[in-house]
Each structure stands twice: as C-alpha cells, then as structure tokens.
Amino acid sequence: MEKKIRNFIVDNFLFGDNSVTFSDDDSLSENGIIDSTGILGLVNFLESEFQISIENEEITPENLDSINKIVQFIKMKIGQMSMAD
C-alpha cells in the first residue's frame, strides 16, 4: 500500500523525479510536495485504487498529509466498510 501511494505521489507531483527524498512521516504539504489542488487528485486516486469513498470532511491533514497518515486512514476506511457488510 505504501509503495503504491509513494509511486503515485512521485509520478504525479514530482514528475517522476526520484531524487526528491521524503520519509513516510514527512508532511507532504509542508515539504511542498502536494498542494490543495493536488489533494483532490490524491483523493481521486485513493478512492479508485482502494475502492473507498472519502467524504469532504475527511479531507484533512490528519488523514492525508503523509504517507503513513494516508495508509492509516485507508486501513480505517476499509475496516469501516467491512464492518458495514
């Protein structure tokens, strides 16, 4: 999951430039990797790739500002979906 997310970020926001290094805990916004418009592209990717639905009120730095936060958020969303079944 982390690898898919990192690859999407590098390909779409760093234009494939692997020389830009960032850890899974680094803030994507504070490091200038992703901006508010980019978040919408990230949300579309996450919804499509992981078959989840992200509500507007869930689009927050607490959920989407680092790879680790994104992974935790996706796991939580998938868990909610399986509990609803």
PDB file with SEQRES, HELIX, SHEET and CRYST1 records, atoms N, CA, C and O in Angstrom:
SEQRES   1 A   85  MET GLU LYS LYS ILE ARG ASN PHE ILE VAL ASP ASN PHE          
SEQRES   2 A   85  LEU PHE GLY ASP ASN SER VAL THR PHE SER ASP ASP ASP          
SEQRES   3 A   85  SER LEU SER GLU ASN GLY ILE ILE ASP SER THR GLY ILE          
SEQRES   4 A   85  LEU GLY LEU VAL ASN PHE LEU GLU SER GLU PHE GLN ILE          
SEQRES   5 A   85  SER ILE GLU ASN GLU GLU ILE THR PRO GLU ASN LEU ASP          
SEQRES   6 A   85  SER ILE ASN LYS ILE VAL GLN PHE ILE LYS MET LYS ILE          
SEQRES   7 A   85  GLY GLN MET SER MET ALA ASP                                  
HELIX    1 AA1 GLU A    2  PHE A   13  1                                  12    
HELIX    2 AA2 SER A   36  PHE A   50  1                                  15    
HELIX    3 AA3 ASN A   56  GLU A   58  5                                   3    
HELIX    4 AA4 PRO A   61  LEU A   64  1                                   4    
HELIX    5 AA5 ILE A   67  ALA A   84  1                                  18    
CRYST1    1.000    1.000    1.000  90.00  90.00  90.00 P 1           1          
ATOM      1  N   MET A   1       0.828  -1.191   0.000  1.00  0.00           N  
ATOM      2  CA  MET A   1       0.000   0.000   0.000  1.00  0.00           C  
ATOM      3  C   MET A   1       0.877   1.260   0.000  1.00  0.00           C  
ATOM      4  O   MET A   1       0.638   2.192  -0.768  1.00  0.00           O  
ATOM      5  N   GLU A   2       1.890   1.276   0.868  1.00  0.00           N  
ATOM      6  CA  GLU A   2       2.783   2.430   0.940  1.00  0.00           C  
ATOM      7  C   GLU A   2       3.468   2.679  -0.408  1.00  0.00           C  
ATOM      8  O   GLU A   2       3.604   3.818  -0.854  1.00  0.00           O  
ATOM      9  N   LYS A   3       3.896   1.582  -1.041  1.00  0.00           N  
ATOM     10  CA  LYS A   3       4.612   1.699  -2.322  1.00  0.00           C  
ATOM     11  C   LYS A   3       3.702   2.283  -3.408  1.00  0.00           C  
ATOM     12  O   LYS A   3       4.135   3.139  -4.180  1.00  0.00           O  
ATOM     13  N   LYS A   4       2.450   1.828  -3.474  1.00  0.00           N  
ATOM     14  CA  LYS A   4       1.512   2.356  -4.472  1.00  0.00           C  
ATOM     15  C   LYS A   4       1.294   3.850  -4.272  1.00  0.00           C  
ATOM     16  O   LYS A   4       1.273   4.620  -5.232  1.00  0.00           O  
ATOM     17  N   ILE A   5       1.132   4.250  -3.013  1.00  0.00           N  
ATOM     18  CA  ILE A   5       0.890   5.659  -2.708  1.00  0.00           C  
ATOM     19  C   ILE A   5       2.124   6.491  -3.040  1.00  0.00           C  
ATOM     20  O   ILE A   5       2.015   7.544  -3.669  1.00  0.00           O  
ATOM     21  N   ARG A   6       3.297   6.020  -2.618  1.00  0.00           N  
ATOM     22  CA  ARG A   6       4.544   6.745  -2.900  1.00  0.00           C  
ATOM     23  C   ARG A   6       4.754   6.874  -4.408  1.00  0.00           C  
ATOM     24  O   ARG A   6       5.111   7.950  -4.888  1.00  0.00           O  
ATOM     25  N   ASN A   7       4.539   5.800  -5.155  1.00  0.00           N  
ATOM     26  CA  ASN A   7       4.719   5.848  -6.610  1.00  0.00           C  
ATOM     27  C   ASN A   7       3.772   6.857  -7.236  1.00  0.00           C  
ATOM     28  O   ASN A   7       4.171   7.602  -8.131  1.00  0.00           O  
ATOM     29  N   PHE A   8       2.509   6.896  -6.777  1.00  0.00           N  
ATOM     30  CA  PHE A   8       1.556   7.866  -7.304  1.00  0.00           C  
ATOM     31  C   PHE A   8       2.035   9.288  -7.036  1.00  0.00           C  
ATOM     32  O   PHE A   8       1.984  10.139  -7.924  1.00  0.00           O  
ATOM     33  N   ILE A   9       2.498   9.547  -5.819  1.00  0.00           N  
ATOM     34  CA  ILE A   9       2.954  10.889  -5.447  1.00  0.00           C  
ATOM     35  C   ILE A   9       4.167  11.288  -6.281  1.00  0.00           C  
ATOM     36  O   ILE A   9       4.209  12.394  -6.820  1.00  0.00           O  
ATOM     37  N   VAL A  10       5.149  10.404  -6.393  1.00  0.00           N  
ATOM     38  CA  VAL A  10       6.355  10.715  -7.172  1.00  0.00           C  
ATOM     39  C   VAL A  10       5.997  10.942  -8.639  1.00  0.00           C  
ATOM     40  O   VAL A  10       6.467  11.903  -9.249  1.00  0.00           O  
ATOM     41  N   ASP A  11       5.173  10.072  -9.204  1.00  0.00           N  
ATOM     42  CA  ASP A  11       4.820  10.187 -10.626  1.00  0.00           C  
ATOM     43  C   ASP A  11       3.995  11.430 -10.932  1.00  0.00           C  
ATOM     44  O   ASP A  11       4.190  12.059 -11.972  1.00  0.00           O  
ATOM     45  N   ASN A  12       3.069  11.793 -10.034  1.00  0.00           N  
ATOM     46  CA  ASN A  12       2.117  12.857 -10.335  1.00  0.00           C  
ATOM     47  C   ASN A  12       2.483  14.225  -9.782  1.00  0.00           C  
ATOM     48  O   ASN A  12       2.079  15.243 -10.345  1.00  0.00           O  
ATOM     49  N   PHE A  13       3.237  14.270  -8.697  1.00  0.00           N  
ATOM     50  CA  PHE A  13       3.550  15.558  -8.084  1.00  0.00           C  
ATOM     51  C   PHE A  13       5.025  15.918  -8.175  1.00  0.00           C  
ATOM     52  O   PHE A  13       5.393  17.089  -8.086  1.00  0.00           O  
ATOM     53  N   LEU A  14       5.859  14.914  -8.350  1.00  0.00           N  
ATOM     54  CA  LEU A  14       7.302  15.168  -8.507  1.00  0.00           C  
ATOM     55  C   LEU A  14       7.742  14.827  -9.929  1.00  0.00           C  
ATOM     56  O   LEU A  14       8.932  14.842 -10.242  1.00  0.00           O  
ATOM     57  N   PHE A  15       6.778  14.524 -10.775  1.00  0.00           N  
ATOM     58  CA  PHE A  15       7.017  14.241 -12.194  1.00  0.00           C  
ATOM     59  C   PHE A  15       8.079  13.172 -12.395  1.00  0.00           C  
ATOM     60  O   PHE A  15       8.924  13.273 -13.284  1.00  0.00           O  
ATOM     61  N   GLY A  16       8.021  12.131 -11.540  1.00  0.00           N  
ATOM     62  CA  GLY A  16       8.923  11.003 -11.665  1.00  0.00           C  
ATOM     63  C   GLY A  16      10.322  11.248 -11.151  1.00  0.00           C  
ATOM     64  O   GLY A  16      11.197  10.400 -11.323  1.00  0.00           O  
ATOM     65  N   ASP A  17      10.558  12.404 -10.515  1.00  0.00           N  
ATOM     66  CA  ASP A  17      11.894  12.751 -10.015  1.00  0.00           C  
ATOM     67  C   ASP A  17      12.167  12.030  -8.698  1.00  0.00           C  
ATOM     68  O   ASP A  17      11.776  12.501  -7.630  1.00  0.00           O  
ATOM     69  N   ASN A  18      12.841  10.887  -8.783  1.00  0.00           N  
ATOM     70  CA  ASN A  18      13.151  10.101  -7.584  1.00  0.00           C  
ATOM     71  C   ASN A  18      14.277  10.700  -6.750  1.00  0.00           C  
ATOM     72  O   ASN A  18      14.602  10.176  -5.685  1.00  0.00           O  
ATOM     73  N   SER A  19      14.878  11.794  -7.221  1.00  0.00           N  
ATOM     74  CA  SER A  19      15.955  12.412  -6.436  1.00  0.00           C  
ATOM     75  C   SER A  19      15.388  13.206  -5.251  1.00  0.00           C  
ATOM     76  O   SER A  19      16.116  13.520  -4.309  1.00  0.00           O  
ATOM     77  N   VAL A  20      14.092  13.529  -5.299  1.00  0.00           N  
ATOM     78  CA  VAL A  20      13.448  14.200  -4.163  1.00  0.00           C  
ATOM     79  C   VAL A  20      13.122  13.129  -3.137  1.00  0.00           C  
ATOM     80  O   VAL A  20      12.330  12.222  -3.392  1.00  0.00           O  
ATOM     81  N   THR A  21      13.743  13.251  -1.982  1.00  0.00           N  
ATOM     82  CA  THR A  21      13.537  12.224  -0.968  1.00  0.00           C  
ATOM     83  C   THR A  21      12.657  12.757   0.154  1.00  0.00           C  
ATOM     84  O   THR A  21      12.761  13.915   0.557  1.00  0.00           O  
ATOM     85  N   PHE A  22      11.799  11.891   0.642  1.00  0.00           N  
ATOM     86  CA  PHE A  22      10.954  12.208   1.781  1.00  0.00           C  
ATOM     87  C   PHE A  22      10.574  10.899   2.460  1.00  0.00           C  
ATOM     88  O   PHE A  22      10.438   9.860   1.814  1.00  0.00           O  
ATOM     89  N   SER A  23      10.407  10.972   3.770  1.00  0.00           N  
ATOM     90  CA  SER A  23      10.073   9.763   4.518  1.00  0.00           C  
ATOM     91  C   SER A  23       8.563   9.572   4.545  1.00  0.00           C  
ATOM     92  O   SER A  23       7.806  10.462   4.158  1.00  0.00           O  
ATOM     93  N   ASP A  24       8.141   8.417   5.001  1.00  0.00           N  
ATOM     94  CA  ASP A  24       6.710   8.124   5.093  1.00  0.00           C  
ATOM     95  C   ASP A  24       6.011   8.986   6.137  1.00  0.00           C  
ATOM     96  O   ASP A  24       4.783   9.064   6.148  1.00  0.00           O  
ATOM     97  N   ASP A  25       6.779   9.639   7.020  1.00  0.00           N  
ATOM     98  CA  ASP A  25       6.200  10.510   8.041  1.00  0.00           C  
ATOM     99  C   ASP A  25       6.275  11.991   7.683  1.00  0.00           C  
ATOM    100  O   ASP A  25       5.661  12.816   8.359  1.00  0.00           O  
ATOM    101  N   ASP A  26       7.015  12.343   6.634  1.00  0.00           N  
ATOM    102  CA  ASP A  26       7.164  13.753   6.256  1.00  0.00           C  
ATOM    103  C   ASP A  26       5.843  14.338   5.779  1.00  0.00           C  
ATOM    104  O   ASP A  26       5.065  13.674   5.096  1.00  0.00           O  
ATOM    105  N   SER A  27       5.603  15.591   6.149  1.00  0.00           N  
ATOM    106  CA  SER A  27       4.411  16.309   5.701  1.00  0.00           C  
ATOM    107  C   SER A  27       4.513  16.597   4.213  1.00  0.00           C  
ATOM    108  O   SER A  27       5.472  17.218   3.752  1.00  0.00           O  
ATOM    109  N   LEU A  28       3.526  16.144   3.475  1.00  0.00           N  
ATOM    110  CA  LEU A  28       3.521  16.374   2.030  1.00  0.00           C  
ATOM    111  C   LEU A  28       3.296  17.842   1.704  1.00  0.00           C  
ATOM    112  O   LEU A  28       3.851  18.352   0.731  1.00  0.00           O  
ATOM    113  N   SER A  29       2.490  18.526   2.503  1.00  0.00           N  
ATOM    114  CA  SER A  29       2.216  19.947   2.234  1.00  0.00           C  
ATOM    115  C   SER A  29       3.365  20.832   2.698  1.00  0.00           C  
ATOM    116  O   SER A  29       3.780  21.730   1.965  1.00  0.00           O  
ATOM    117  N   GLU A  30       3.886  20.600   3.895  1.00  0.00           N  
ATOM    118  CA  GLU A  30       4.976  21.439   4.413  1.00  0.00           C  
ATOM    119  C   GLU A  30       6.245  21.319   3.581  1.00  0.00           C  
ATOM    120  O   GLU A  30       7.037  22.259   3.520  1.00  0.00           O  
ATOM    121  N   ASN A  31       6.442  20.178   2.942  1.00  0.00           N  
ATOM    122  CA  ASN A  31       7.625  19.968   2.110  1.00  0.00           C  
ATOM    123  C   ASN A  31       7.391  20.368   0.658  1.00  0.00           C  
ATOM    124  O   ASN A  31       8.247  20.143  -0.197  1.00  0.00           O  
ATOM    125  N   GLY A  32       6.230  20.960   0.381  1.00  0.00           N  
ATOM    126  CA  GLY A  32       5.946  21.451  -0.962  1.00  0.00           C  
ATOM    127  C   GLY A  32       5.743  20.361  -1.998  1.00  0.00           C  
ATOM    128  O   GLY A  32       5.861  20.615  -3.197  1.00  0.00           O  
ATOM    129  N   ILE A  33       5.439  19.155  -1.552  1.00  0.00           N  
ATOM    130  CA  ILE A  33       5.262  18.040  -2.467  1.00  0.00           C  
ATOM    131  C   ILE A  33       3.861  18.063  -3.084  1.00  0.00           C  
ATOM    132  O   ILE A  33       3.678  17.718  -4.252  1.00  0.00           O  
ATOM    133  N   ILE A  34       2.887  18.471  -2.288  1.00  0.00           N  
ATOM    134  CA  ILE A  34       1.500  18.470  -2.743  1.00  0.00           C  
ATOM    135  C   ILE A  34       0.810  19.729  -2.238  1.00  0.00           C  
ATOM    136  O   ILE A  34       1.058  20.174  -1.118  1.00  0.00           O  
ATOM    137  N   ASP A  35      -0.060  20.304  -3.069  1.00  0.00           N  
ATOM    138  CA  ASP A  35      -0.803  21.497  -2.659  1.00  0.00           C  
ATOM    139  C   ASP A  35      -2.293  21.158  -2.565  1.00  0.00           C  
ATOM    140  O   ASP A  35      -2.688  20.004  -2.727  1.00  0.00           O  
ATOM    141  N   SER A  36      -3.103  22.167  -2.304  1.00  0.00           N  
ATOM    142  CA  SER A  36      -4.527  21.905  -2.092  1.00  0.00           C  
ATOM    143  C   SER A  36      -5.194  21.321  -3.331  1.00  0.00           C  
ATOM    144  O   SER A  36      -6.093  20.489  -3.207  1.00  0.00           O  
ATOM    145  N   THR A  37      -4.779  21.734  -4.509  1.00  0.00           N  
ATOM    146  CA  THR A  37      -5.328  21.163  -5.734  1.00  0.00           C  
ATOM    147  C   THR A  37      -4.878  19.714  -5.891  1.00  0.00           C  
ATOM    148  O   THR A  37      -5.651  18.858  -6.320  1.00  0.00           O  
ATOM    149  N   GLY A  38      -3.635  19.452  -5.545  1.00  0.00           N  
ATOM    150  CA  GLY A  38      -3.096  18.102  -5.638  1.00  0.00           C  
ATOM    151  C   GLY A  38      -3.801  17.121  -4.726  1.00  0.00           C  
ATOM    152  O   GLY A  38      -3.906  15.935  -5.039  1.00  0.00           O  
ATOM    153  N   ILE A  39      -4.287  17.618  -3.593  1.00  0.00           N  
ATOM    154  CA  ILE A  39      -5.005  16.755  -2.657  1.00  0.00           C  
ATOM    155  C   ILE A  39      -6.217  16.125  -3.351  1.00  0.00           C  
ATOM    156  O   ILE A  39      -6.533  14.959  -3.117  1.00  0.00           O  
ATOM    157  N   LEU A  40      -6.889  16.897  -4.201  1.00  0.00           N  
ATOM    158  CA  LEU A  40      -8.062  16.366  -4.897  1.00  0.00           C  
ATOM    159  C   LEU A  40      -7.678  15.216  -5.836  1.00  0.00           C  
ATOM    160  O   LEU A  40      -8.405  14.228  -5.947  1.00  0.00           O  
ATOM    161  N   GLY A  41      -6.543  15.352  -6.501  1.00  0.00           N  
ATOM    162  CA  GLY A  41      -6.050  14.263  -7.341  1.00  0.00           C  
ATOM    163  C   GLY A  41      -5.683  13.042  -6.517  1.00  0.00           C  
ATOM    164  O   GLY A  41      -5.938  11.907  -6.920  1.00  0.00           O  
ATOM    165  N   LEU A  42      -5.082  13.287  -5.358  1.00  0.00           N  
ATOM    166  CA  LEU A  42      -4.728  12.195  -4.447  1.00  0.00           C  
ATOM    167  C   LEU A  42      -5.992  11.480  -3.970  1.00  0.00           C  
ATOM    168  O   LEU A  42      -6.035  10.250  -3.938  1.00  0.00           O  
ATOM    169  N   VAL A  43      -7.012  12.243  -3.602  1.00  0.00           N  
ATOM    170  CA  VAL A  43      -8.270  11.655  -3.140  1.00  0.00           C  
ATOM    171  C   VAL A  43      -8.884  10.790  -4.240  1.00  0.00           C  
ATOM    172  O   VAL A  43      -9.331   9.674  -3.974  1.00  0.00           O  
ATOM    173  N   ASN A  44      -8.908  11.293  -5.464  1.00  0.00           N  
ATOM    174  CA  ASN A  44      -9.452  10.508  -6.587  1.00  0.00           C  
ATOM    175  C   ASN A  44      -8.688   9.207  -6.766  1.00  0.00           C  
ATOM    176  O   ASN A  44      -9.287   8.152  -6.978  1.00  0.00           O  
ATOM    177  N   PHE A  45      -7.360   9.282  -6.681  1.00  0.00           N  
ATOM    178  CA  PHE A  45      -6.537   8.082  -6.795  1.00  0.00           C  
ATOM    179  C   PHE A  45      -6.859   7.086  -5.682  1.00  0.00           C  
ATOM    180  O   PHE A  45      -7.046   5.899  -5.949  1.00  0.00           O  
ATOM    181  N   LEU A  46      -6.924   7.560  -4.441  1.00  0.00           N  
ATOM    182  CA  LEU A  46      -7.178   6.667  -3.306  1.00  0.00           C  
ATOM    183  C   LEU A  46      -8.544   6.001  -3.420  1.00  0.00           C  
ATOM    184  O   LEU A  46      -8.682   4.807  -3.152  1.00  0.00           O  
ATOM    185  N   GLU A  47      -9.547   6.767  -3.817  1.00  0.00           N  
ATOM    186  CA  GLU A  47     -10.893   6.200  -3.961  1.00  0.00           C  
ATOM    187  C   GLU A  47     -10.904   5.119  -5.036  1.00  0.00           C  
ATOM    188  O   GLU A  47     -11.510   4.063  -4.855  1.00  0.00           O  
ATOM    189  N   SER A  48     -10.245   5.382  -6.137  1.00  0.00           N  
ATOM    190  CA  SER A  48     -10.212   4.432  -7.243  1.00  0.00           C  
ATOM    191  C   SER A  48      -9.355   3.207  -6.918  1.00  0.00           C  
ATOM    192  O   SER A  48      -9.774   2.071  -7.139  1.00  0.00           O  
ATOM    193  N   GLU A  49      -8.182   3.444  -6.404  1.00  0.00           N  
ATOM    194  CA  GLU A  49      -7.216   2.363  -6.161  1.00  0.00           C  
ATOM    195  C   GLU A  49      -7.649   1.427  -5.034  1.00  0.00           C  
ATOM    196  O   GLU A  49      -7.451   0.215  -5.119  1.00  0.00           O  
ATOM    197  N   PHE A  50      -8.239   1.991  -3.980  1.00  0.00           N  
ATOM    198  CA  PHE A  50      -8.551   1.190  -2.798  1.00  0.00           C  
ATOM    199  C   PHE A  50     -10.052   0.977  -2.588  1.00  0.00           C  
ATOM    200  O   PHE A  50     -10.479   0.455  -1.558  1.00  0.00           O  
ATOM    201  N   GLN A  51     -10.849   1.392  -3.587  1.00  0.00           N  
ATOM    202  CA  GLN A  51     -12.291   1.166  -3.559  1.00  0.00           C  
ATOM    203  C   GLN A  51     -12.936   1.688  -2.271  1.00  0.00           C  
ATOM    204  O   GLN A  51     -13.711   0.990  -1.618  1.00  0.00           O  
ATOM    205  N   ILE A  52     -12.594   2.937  -1.922  1.00  0.00           N  
ATOM    206  CA  ILE A  52     -13.159   3.583  -0.745  1.00  0.00           C  
ATOM    207  C   ILE A  52     -13.838   4.876  -1.186  1.00  0.00           C  
ATOM    208  O   ILE A  52     -13.629   5.355  -2.300  1.00  0.00           O  
ATOM    209  N   SER A  53     -14.642   5.422  -0.306  1.00  0.00           N  
ATOM    210  CA  SER A  53     -15.270   6.710  -0.542  1.00  0.00           C  
ATOM    211  C   SER A  53     -14.789   7.670   0.539  1.00  0.00           C  
ATOM    212  O   SER A  53     -14.893   7.371   1.728  1.00  0.00           O  
ATOM    213  N   ILE A  54     -14.269   8.812   0.135  1.00  0.00           N  
ATOM    214  CA  ILE A  54     -13.739   9.799   1.076  1.00  0.00           C  
ATOM    215  C   ILE A  54     -14.671  10.997   1.083  1.00  0.00           C  
ATOM    216  O   ILE A  54     -14.900  11.627   0.050  1.00  0.00           O  
ATOM    217  N   GLU A  55     -15.206  11.305   2.255  1.00  0.00           N  
ATOM    218  CA  GLU A  55     -16.117  12.432   2.410  1.00  0.00           C  
ATOM    219  C   GLU A  55     -15.320  13.735   2.481  1.00  0.00           C  
ATOM    220  O   GLU A  55     -14.152  13.730   2.869  1.00  0.00           O  
ATOM    221  N   ASN A  56     -15.951  14.845   2.107  1.00  0.00           N  
ATOM    222  CA  ASN A  56     -15.268  16.147   2.134  1.00  0.00           C  
ATOM    223  C   ASN A  56     -14.676  16.462   3.504  1.00  0.00           C  
ATOM    224  O   ASN A  56     -13.566  16.985   3.598  1.00  0.00           O  
ATOM    225  N   GLU A  57     -15.413  16.146   4.559  1.00  0.00           N  
ATOM    226  CA  GLU A  57     -14.920  16.465   5.908  1.00  0.00           C  
ATOM    227  C   GLU A  57     -13.749  15.585   6.342  1.00  0.00           C  
ATOM    228  O   GLU A  57     -13.106  15.857   7.356  1.00  0.00           O  
ATOM    229  N   GLU A  58     -13.474  14.537   5.577  1.00  0.00           N  
ATOM    230  CA  GLU A  58     -12.333  13.667   5.875  1.00  0.00           C  
ATOM    231  C   GLU A  58     -11.055  14.131   5.177  1.00  0.00           C  
ATOM    232  O   GLU A  58      -9.979  13.590   5.433  1.00  0.00           O  
ATOM    233  N   ILE A  59     -11.162  15.118   4.307  1.00  0.00           N  
ATOM    234  CA  ILE A  59     -10.001  15.623   3.575  1.00  0.00           C  
ATOM    235  C   ILE A  59      -9.282  16.632   4.476  1.00  0.00           C  
ATOM    236  O   ILE A  59      -9.449  17.844   4.341  1.00  0.00           O  
ATOM    237  N   THR A  60      -8.489  16.102   5.387  1.00  0.00           N  
ATOM    238  CA  THR A  60      -7.782  16.907   6.382  1.00  0.00           C  
ATOM    239  C   THR A  60      -6.320  16.479   6.449  1.00  0.00           C  
ATOM    240  O   THR A  60      -5.981  15.368   6.043  1.00  0.00           O  
ATOM    241  N   PRO A  61      -5.450  17.353   6.959  1.00  0.00           N  
ATOM    242  CA  PRO A  61      -4.042  16.963   7.136  1.00  0.00           C  
ATOM    243  C   PRO A  61      -3.885  15.746   8.055  1.00  0.00           C  
ATOM    244  O   PRO A  61      -2.960  14.952   7.880  1.00  0.00           O  
ATOM    245  N   GLU A  62      -4.779  15.601   9.023  1.00  0.00           N  
ATOM    246  CA  GLU A  62      -4.701  14.457   9.933  1.00  0.00           C  
ATOM    247  C   GLU A  62      -4.838  13.132   9.178  1.00  0.00           C  
ATOM    248  O   GLU A  62      -4.307  12.108   9.609  1.00  0.00           O  
ATOM    249  N   ASN A  63      -5.545  13.157   8.063  1.00  0.00           N  
ATOM    250  CA  ASN A  63      -5.763  11.932   7.283  1.00  0.00           C  
ATOM    251  C   ASN A  63      -4.859  11.796   6.064  1.00  0.00           C  
ATOM    252  O   ASN A  63      -4.572  10.680   5.632  1.00  0.00           O  
ATOM    253  N   LEU A  64      -4.402  12.928   5.499  1.00  0.00           N  
ATOM    254  CA  LEU A  64      -3.788  12.858   4.168  1.00  0.00           C  
ATOM    255  C   LEU A  64      -2.458  13.593   4.009  1.00  0.00           C  
ATOM    256  O   LEU A  64      -2.032  13.827   2.878  1.00  0.00           O  
ATOM    257  N   ASP A  65      -1.788  13.963   5.102  1.00  0.00           N  
ATOM    258  CA  ASP A  65      -0.591  14.801   4.958  1.00  0.00           C  
ATOM    259  C   ASP A  65       0.735  14.057   4.981  1.00  0.00           C  
ATOM    260  O   ASP A  65       1.788  14.689   4.890  1.00  0.00           O  
ATOM    261  N   SER A  66       0.714  12.751   5.097  1.00  0.00           N  
ATOM    262  CA  SER A  66       1.946  11.961   4.970  1.00  0.00           C  
ATOM    263  C   SER A  66       1.547  10.576   4.488  1.00  0.00           C  
ATOM    264  O   SER A  66       0.383  10.185   4.577  1.00  0.00           O  
ATOM    265  N   ILE A  67       2.503   9.854   3.987  1.00  0.00           N  
ATOM    266  CA  ILE A  67       2.197   8.504   3.510  1.00  0.00           C  
ATOM    267  C   ILE A  67       1.669   7.654   4.652  1.00  0.00           C  
ATOM    268  O   ILE A  67       0.692   6.927   4.473  1.00  0.00           O  
ATOM    269  N   ASN A  68       2.294   7.728   5.823  1.00  0.00           N  
ATOM    270  CA  ASN A  68       1.816   6.919   6.948  1.00  0.00           C  
ATOM    271  C   ASN A  68       0.409   7.304   7.376  1.00  0.00           C  
ATOM    272  O   ASN A  68      -0.391   6.431   7.712  1.00  0.00           O  
ATOM    273  N   LYS A  69       0.088   8.605   7.371  1.00  0.00           N  
ATOM    274  CA  LYS A  69      -1.269   9.036   7.718  1.00  0.00           C  
ATOM    275  C   LYS A  69      -2.274   8.530   6.696  1.00  0.00           C  
ATOM    276  O   LYS A  69      -3.376   8.112   7.054  1.00  0.00           O  
ATOM    277  N   ILE A  70      -1.894   8.568   5.427  1.00  0.00           N  
ATOM    278  CA  ILE A  70      -2.778   8.078   4.366  1.00  0.00           C  
ATOM    279  C   ILE A  70      -3.039   6.585   4.542  1.00  0.00           C  
ATOM    280  O   ILE A  70      -4.181   6.137   4.432  1.00  0.00           O  
ATOM    281  N   VAL A  71      -1.994   5.819   4.812  1.00  0.00           N  
ATOM    282  CA  VAL A  71      -2.137   4.369   4.995  1.00  0.00           C  
ATOM    283  C   VAL A  71      -3.061   4.077   6.168  1.00  0.00           C  
ATOM    284  O   VAL A  71      -3.951   3.234   6.054  1.00  0.00           O  
ATOM    285  N   GLN A  72      -2.868   4.755   7.288  1.00  0.00           N  
ATOM    286  CA  GLN A  72      -3.725   4.539   8.456  1.00  0.00           C  
ATOM    287  C   GLN A  72      -5.174   4.893   8.131  1.00  0.00           C  
ATOM    288  O   GLN A  72      -6.096   4.178   8.525  1.00  0.00           O  
ATOM    289  N   PHE A  73      -5.370   5.988   7.417  1.00  0.00           N  
ATOM    290  CA  PHE A  73      -6.709   6.422   7.040  1.00  0.00           C  
ATOM    291  C   PHE A  73      -7.376   5.382   6.136  1.00  0.00           C  
ATOM    292  O   PHE A  73      -8.541   5.040   6.341  1.00  0.00           O  
ATOM    293  N   ILE A  74      -6.650   4.881   5.144  1.00  0.00           N  
ATOM    294  CA  ILE A  74      -7.208   3.885   4.234  1.00  0.00           C  
ATOM    295  C   ILE A  74      -7.572   2.615   5.001  1.00  0.00           C  
ATOM    296  O   ILE A  74      -8.644   2.049   4.787  1.00  0.00           O  
ATOM    297  N   LYS A  75      -6.699   2.170   5.882  1.00  0.00           N  
ATOM    298  CA  LYS A  75      -6.983   0.968   6.679  1.00  0.00           C  
ATOM    299  C   LYS A  75      -8.237   1.170   7.519  1.00  0.00           C  
ATOM    300  O   LYS A  75      -9.044   0.251   7.663  1.00  0.00           O  
ATOM    301  N   MET A  76      -8.406   2.368   8.075  1.00  0.00           N  
ATOM    302  CA  MET A  76      -9.588   2.671   8.869  1.00  0.00           C  
ATOM    303  C   MET A  76     -10.835   2.629   7.980  1.00  0.00           C  
ATOM    304  O   MET A  76     -11.859   2.068   8.371  1.00  0.00           O  
ATOM    305  N   LYS A  77     -10.747   3.228   6.777  1.00  0.00           N  
ATOM    306  CA  LYS A  77     -11.888   3.245   5.854  1.00  0.00           C  
ATOM    307  C   LYS A  77     -12.256   1.827   5.413  1.00  0.00           C  
ATOM    308  O   LYS A  77     -13.438   1.488   5.357  1.00  0.00           O  
ATOM    309  N   ILE A  78     -11.274   1.010   5.104  1.00  0.00           N  
ATOM    310  CA  ILE A  78     -11.526  -0.377   4.686  1.00  0.00           C  
ATOM    311  C   ILE A  78     -12.159  -1.148   5.847  1.00  0.00           C  
ATOM    312  O   ILE A  78     -13.063  -1.958   5.640  1.00  0.00           O  
ATOM    313  N   GLY A  79     -11.687  -0.898   7.051  1.00  0.00           N  
ATOM    314  CA  GLY A  79     -12.268  -1.541   8.237  1.00  0.00           C  
ATOM    315  C   GLY A  79     -13.721  -1.158   8.436  1.00  0.00           C  
ATOM    316  O   GLY A  79     -14.544  -2.002   8.790  1.00  0.00           O  
ATOM    317  N   GLN A  80     -14.043   0.108   8.210  1.00  0.00           N  
ATOM    318  CA  GLN A  80     -15.427   0.570   8.335  1.00  0.00           C  
ATOM    319  C   GLN A  80     -16.313  -0.112   7.305  1.00  0.00           C  
ATOM    320  O   GLN A  80     -17.449  -0.482   7.599  1.00  0.00           O  
ATOM    321  N   MET A  81     -15.790  -0.276   6.103  1.00  0.00           N  
ATOM    322  CA  MET A  81     -16.562  -0.899   5.035  1.00  0.00           C  
ATOM    323  C   MET A  81     -16.843  -2.370   5.354  1.00  0.00           C  
ATOM    324  O   MET A  81     -17.947  -2.860   5.115  1.00  0.00           O  
ATOM    325  N   SER A  82     -15.851  -3.066   5.890  1.00  0.00           N  
ATOM    326  CA  SER A  82     -16.044  -4.490   6.190  1.00  0.00           C  
ATOM    327  C   SER A  82     -16.999  -4.674   7.373  1.00  0.00           C  
ATOM    328  O   SER A  82     -17.692  -5.687   7.455  1.00  0.00           O  
ATOM    329  N   MET A  83     -17.038  -3.701   8.287  1.00  0.00           N  
ATOM    330  CA  MET A  83     -17.962  -3.781   9.415  1.00  0.00           C  
ATOM    331  C   MET A  83     -19.400  -3.505   8.947  1.00  0.00           C  
ATOM    332  O   MET A  83     -20.355  -3.992   9.554  1.00  0.00           O  
ATOM    333  N   ALA A  84     -19.548  -2.733   7.881  1.00  0.00           N  
ATOM    334  CA  ALA A  84     -20.879  -2.396   7.370  1.00  0.00           C  
ATOM    335  C   ALA A  84     -21.493  -3.550   6.568  1.00  0.00           C  
ATOM    336  O   ALA A  84     -22.707  -3.595   6.372  1.00  0.00           O  
ATOM    337  N   ASP A  85     -20.661  -4.469   6.111  1.00  0.00           N  
ATOM    338  CA  ASP A  85     -21.164  -5.586   5.289  1.00  0.00           C  
ATOM    339  C   ASP A  85     -21.921  -6.591   6.095  1.00  0.00           C  
ATOM    340  O   ASP A  85     -22.404  -7.582   5.548  1.00  0.00           O  
TER     341      ASP A  85                                                      
END                                                                             
